[in-house]
Amino acid sequence: MKIVVCIKQVPATSDASIDPVTKRIVREGSKAMLNPFDLYAVEEAVRLREQAGGEVIALSMGPESAKNALVEALSMGADRAVLLSDRAFGGSDTWATSYALARAIDTLGGVDLVICGKQAVDGDTAQVGAGIAAKLDLLQAANVGKTEALDADGITVRRMHERGWDVVRLRFPALITVLKDINAPRVPTLRAARAARRAEIPVWHPADIGADPGRIGLRASPTQVVRTAPPAARSAVTTRIAGAPAEVAGELVRELLARKLL
């Protein structure tokens, strides 16, 4: 079984800077981490490989520093990793990103299952997984909270939604995006972490995946950010209420009513 898990390196701080020209996050030189939802995607991919055999390939697109996220995926049990990195990819929106990742998955060949985290915490769009599935014409299930069954032909998952959940079966090849409910990510061993740091991670460019230059990068992205602004600062005033329990409860209710929070 061949599983590709798509991961992303995201800013590790809310103070990430914005490029004044492109209006996009400046990733080079900023403190970064593996997207939290992708931890669960990697863990699920490794668990499925442990159950069915095969290999897990971690795939990411970003600057050279994004190799750090791939190293973390390797330390958790991924077998190998590939990074898409080139100035031509810079500024890609979710449409262009999903195209590039789809081309890379197609280049890897013979992929049975693609797993993505629900969304990236820097954009919160949850569009890339669906975009990859659409471009590769894969069956897909979003917001997966549990793997119910797995066999050589497909996977059965519990897909969460506003009214509860559905159990659906997807024949391979397929794509799922996962929630944090699906598992508890493992803590890598020291040996695994050291081996991951020594691993060779190939860097692929647009030509390596047969990407159309007109479909990647900022100019090819239909989503254009016109303006960005930080959220308004929150007041941090703390009020301490003393007295007997009944008095404290009454005062709390009055305070909440005054602030129109009840």
C-alpha positions as CSV (number, residue, x, y, z in Angstrom):
1,M,0.0,0.0,0.0
2,K,1.4,3.4,-1.0
3,I,0.3,6.3,1.1
4,V,1.2,10.0,0.5
5,V,0.7,12.3,3.4
6,C,0.7,16.0,2.5
7,I,2.0,18.3,5.2
8,K,2.8,22.0,5.6
9,Q,5.2,24.1,7.6
10,V,3.3,27.0,9.2
11,P,4.4,30.0,11.2
12,A,4.9,29.2,14.9
13,T,3.8,32.6,16.0
14,S,0.9,34.9,15.5
15,D,3.3,37.7,14.8
16,A,4.2,36.4,11.3
17,S,5.1,39.2,8.9
18,I,3.3,39.9,5.6
19,D,5.0,40.7,2.4
20,P,3.8,44.3,1.4
21,V,3.8,43.4,-2.3
22,T,2.3,39.9,-2.4
23,K,0.2,40.3,0.8
24,R,1.2,36.8,1.7
25,I,3.0,35.4,4.8
26,V,6.8,35.7,4.7
27,R,8.1,32.2,5.5
28,E,11.8,32.5,4.9
29,G,13.7,33.2,8.2
30,S,10.6,33.1,10.4
31,K,10.1,30.6,13.3
32,A,8.0,27.7,12.0
33,M,6.5,24.4,12.9
34,L,4.6,21.4,11.4
35,N,0.9,22.3,10.9
36,P,-0.8,20.8,14.0
37,F,-3.5,19.0,11.9
38,D,-0.8,17.3,9.9
39,L,0.6,15.5,12.9
40,Y,-2.6,13.5,13.0
41,A,-2.4,12.9,9.2
42,V,1.1,11.5,9.6
43,E,0.2,9.3,12.5
44,E,-2.8,7.9,10.7
45,A,-0.7,7.2,7.6
46,V,1.9,5.3,9.7
47,R,-0.8,3.3,11.5
48,L,-2.3,2.3,8.3
49,R,1.0,1.2,6.9
50,E,1.7,-0.8,10.0
51,Q,-1.6,-2.5,9.5
52,A,-1.4,-3.2,5.7
53,G,2.3,-2.9,4.8
54,G,3.7,-0.7,2.1
55,E,5.2,2.8,2.5
56,V,4.4,6.3,3.7
57,I,5.8,9.3,1.7
58,A,5.6,12.7,3.3
59,L,5.2,15.5,0.7
60,S,5.4,19.2,1.2
61,M,5.8,22.4,-0.8
62,G,7.6,25.4,0.6
63,P,11.0,27.0,1.1
64,E,14.2,25.0,1.9
65,S,13.4,25.4,5.6
66,A,10.2,23.2,5.1
67,K,12.6,20.2,5.2
68,N,12.3,20.6,9.0
69,A,8.6,19.6,8.9
70,L,9.5,16.6,6.7
71,V,12.2,15.6,9.1
72,E,9.5,15.5,11.9
73,A,7.3,13.4,9.7
74,L,10.2,11.0,9.1
75,S,10.9,10.8,12.8
76,M,7.2,9.8,13.4
77,G,7.6,6.9,11.0
78,A,7.3,8.1,7.4
79,D,9.5,6.0,5.1
80,R,10.7,8.9,2.8
81,A,10.0,12.5,2.0
82,V,9.9,14.9,-0.9
83,L,10.0,18.7,-0.9
84,L,8.7,20.9,-3.7
85,S,10.7,24.0,-3.6
86,D,11.4,26.6,-6.2
87,R,10.9,30.3,-6.6
88,A,8.4,29.6,-9.3
89,F,6.1,28.0,-6.6
90,G,6.2,31.2,-4.5
91,G,2.9,33.0,-3.8
92,S,0.7,30.0,-4.8
93,D,-2.8,30.1,-3.4
94,T,-4.7,27.0,-2.6
95,W,-5.7,26.3,-6.2
96,A,-2.0,26.5,-7.4
97,T,-0.8,24.6,-4.4
98,S,-3.2,21.7,-4.9
99,Y,-2.2,21.6,-8.6
100,A,1.5,21.3,-7.7
101,L,0.9,18.7,-5.0
102,A,-1.3,16.7,-7.4
103,R,1.4,16.8,-10.1
104,A,3.9,15.5,-7.5
105,I,1.6,12.7,-6.4
106,D,1.0,11.7,-10.0
107,T,4.8,11.7,-10.5
108,L,5.3,9.4,-7.5
109,G,2.9,7.0,-9.2
110,G,0.9,4.1,-7.9
111,V,-0.5,6.0,-4.9
112,D,-3.4,4.2,-3.2
113,L,-4.2,6.8,-0.5
114,V,-3.5,10.5,0.1
115,I,-4.0,11.8,3.6
116,C,-4.1,15.5,4.5
117,G,-4.8,17.3,7.8
118,K,-8.2,19.0,7.9
119,Q,-6.7,22.4,7.2
120,A,-3.6,24.5,7.8
121,V,-3.7,26.9,10.7
122,D,-2.2,29.8,8.8
123,G,-4.9,30.0,6.1
124,D,-7.8,27.9,7.6
125,T,-9.3,27.4,4.2
126,A,-9.4,23.5,4.2
127,Q,-9.3,23.7,0.4
128,V,-6.0,22.0,-0.6
129,G,-7.1,18.4,0.2
130,A,-10.3,18.8,-1.9
131,G,-8.3,20.5,-4.6
132,I,-5.9,17.6,-4.9
133,A,-8.7,15.1,-5.1
134,A,-10.4,17.1,-7.8
135,K,-7.3,17.4,-9.9
136,L,-6.5,13.7,-9.6
137,D,-10.1,12.6,-9.9
138,L,-9.9,10.7,-6.6
139,L,-12.8,9.7,-4.3
140,Q,-12.5,11.7,-1.2
141,A,-13.9,12.1,2.4
142,A,-13.4,15.2,4.4
143,N,-13.3,15.6,8.2
144,V,-12.6,12.0,8.9
145,G,-12.6,11.2,12.7
146,K,-12.1,7.5,12.6
147,T,-10.8,4.7,10.3
148,E,-13.4,1.9,10.5
149,A,-11.8,-0.7,8.2
150,L,-9.0,-1.2,5.6
151,D,-8.4,-3.8,3.0
152,A,-6.6,-4.2,-0.3
153,D,-9.3,-2.5,-2.3
154,G,-10.3,0.5,-0.2
155,I,-10.9,2.1,3.2
156,T,-14.0,2.7,5.3
157,V,-14.0,5.8,7.4
158,R,-16.3,7.8,9.7
159,R,-16.8,11.2,8.3
160,M,-18.0,13.9,10.7
161,H,-20.4,16.7,9.8
162,E,-22.8,19.2,11.4
163,R,-25.5,16.7,12.1
164,G,-23.4,13.8,13.3
165,W,-21.4,11.4,11.2
166,D,-21.5,9.0,8.2
167,V,-19.7,5.8,7.6
168,V,-18.4,5.7,4.0
169,R,-16.3,3.4,2.0
170,L,-13.8,4.7,-0.6
171,R,-12.3,2.4,-3.2
172,F,-8.6,3.1,-3.9
173,P,-7.1,5.5,-5.1
174,A,-8.7,7.9,-2.6
175,L,-8.0,10.9,-0.5
176,I,-9.1,11.7,3.1
177,T,-8.6,14.8,5.3
178,V,-8.5,14.0,9.0
179,L,-9.5,15.6,12.3
180,K,-7.7,15.6,15.6
181,D,-10.2,13.1,16.9
182,I,-8.7,10.3,14.7
183,N,-5.7,9.4,16.9
184,A,-3.0,10.5,19.4
185,P,0.2,11.3,17.5
186,R,3.2,9.3,18.8
187,V,6.3,11.0,20.3
188,P,9.3,10.0,18.2
189,T,12.1,8.1,19.8
190,L,15.6,9.6,20.1
191,R,16.8,6.9,17.6
192,A,14.1,7.8,15.1
193,A,14.7,11.5,15.4
194,R,18.4,11.1,14.8
195,A,17.8,8.9,11.8
196,A,15.3,11.4,10.4
197,R,17.9,14.2,10.6
198,R,20.3,12.1,8.6
199,A,17.8,11.2,5.8
200,E,18.2,12.6,2.3
201,I,15.2,14.6,1.2
202,P,15.1,15.2,-2.5
203,V,14.0,18.7,-3.7
204,W,11.7,18.7,-6.8
205,H,11.3,21.6,-9.1
206,P,8.4,22.4,-11.5
207,A,10.2,20.5,-14.4
208,D,10.6,17.4,-12.1
209,I,6.8,17.0,-11.8
210,G,5.8,18.2,-15.3
211,A,4.1,21.3,-13.9
212,D,2.7,23.9,-16.3
213,P,4.5,27.1,-15.4
214,G,1.2,29.0,-16.1
215,R,-0.5,27.1,-13.3
216,I,1.8,27.7,-10.4
217,G,3.0,30.7,-8.4
218,L,1.5,34.0,-7.6
219,R,0.6,35.0,-11.1
220,A,-1.3,31.8,-11.7
221,S,-3.3,32.1,-8.4
222,P,-6.9,33.2,-8.9
223,T,-7.1,34.2,-5.3
224,Q,-5.5,37.7,-4.8
225,V,-5.1,39.2,-1.3
226,V,-6.0,42.8,-1.6
227,R,-5.4,43.9,2.0
228,T,-4.3,42.5,5.3
229,A,-4.8,43.9,8.8
230,P,-4.1,42.6,12.3
231,P,-7.2,41.9,14.5
232,A,-8.2,44.4,17.1
233,A,-6.5,44.1,20.4
234,R,-8.5,42.5,23.2
235,S,-8.8,44.2,26.6
236,A,-7.3,42.1,29.3
237,V,-9.1,43.4,32.4
238,T,-9.6,40.9,35.2
239,T,-12.3,41.4,37.8
240,R,-12.1,39.4,41.0
241,I,-15.3,38.8,42.9
242,A,-15.2,38.0,46.6
243,G,-17.9,36.9,49.0
244,A,-20.2,34.0,49.8
245,P,-21.0,31.6,46.9
246,A,-24.5,33.0,46.4
247,E,-23.2,36.6,46.4
248,V,-20.4,35.7,44.0
249,A,-22.9,34.0,41.6
250,G,-25.2,36.9,41.7
251,E,-22.5,39.4,41.0
252,L,-21.1,37.3,38.2
253,V,-24.6,37.2,36.5
254,R,-25.0,40.9,36.9
255,E,-21.5,41.5,35.3
256,L,-22.2,39.2,32.4
257,L,-25.6,40.9,31.8
258,A,-23.9,44.3,31.9
259,R,-21.4,43.1,29.2
260,K,-24.3,41.6,27.2
261,L,-22.7,38.2,27.5
262,L,-25.9,36.5,28.8
